[in-house]
Amino acid sequence: MKIALVDDEQVCLDEMTTLCQEFGRKHCCQIETISFTGGEAFLEAFEVEQFSAVFMDIYMDGMDGIAAAANMRALDNQCILVFLTSSTDFMPEAFSCHAFEYITKPFSPERVSKVLTDILKVFPQAQKYLEVASGRKTVRLLFDKIAFVITDAHYLNIGLTDGTTLRSRMTMPEFMEQTGKDERFLLVNKGITVNADYILGFENNCCLLENGTQLPIRVRDRLKIEQAAHDYHFCKIRRLQRHGKEN
């Protein structure tokens, strides 16, 4: 995610930058922050930059946050907007700009983490990644490039969407832990995990993937596995729909 931070207090910009970067490291999500000390400078950059989200202070010298947000919305009605404020007095005006959330000052790390987590739920998940050791190098893998993972003794064979496979000395529990137990990765059999985004269907006690791969599933848990895949896709669609309505 590329996040614009707009606040006329440098100490607030520095604090939010640190909190966003710490969240990115913890959740395997690459976050780039760009700081602006005023609404005018932000709007000039917004016309050419592609931001995933904007964290905007309401009370600023010169153009205030609500005015800057209104101008931003005239250019883009989809970008996620989060207001930063020391008072909730102007929340009705703020949410008329289709704000996603707000964070009160002084910043609480827990609150910032909660808002970023909610943003990740509606933001395209392709940005999340993990790092694995393969051969003699460390490889950064985007979650949406992983089609399946299969245990092989003390290693994992990680099948990618381009048809290639990476081999890494790692256990399945370690893999799931490093993904933050991301809900798209479903354990369909002992030592076999699939990316629910690429499940085409189920047939003959196998999970069929879009790239043609067929992986055996636990027969006794077939209905539970199919239901988990259905629930994942249903929740994903609902999140995207809610985000569209909020904007």
Secondary structure, 3 states (H helix, E strand, C coil): CEEEEECCCHHHHHHHHHHHHHHHHHCCECCEEEEECCHHHHHHHHCCCCCCEEEEECCCCCCCHHHHHHHHHHHCCCCEEEEEECCCCCHHHHHCCCCCEEEECCCCHHHHHHHHHHHHHHCCHHHEEEEEEECCEEEEEEHHHEEEEEEECCEEEEEECCCCEEEECCCHHHHHHHCCCCCCEEEEECCEEEEHHHEEEEECCEEEECCCCEEECCHHHHHHHHHHHHHHHHHHHHHHHHHHHHC
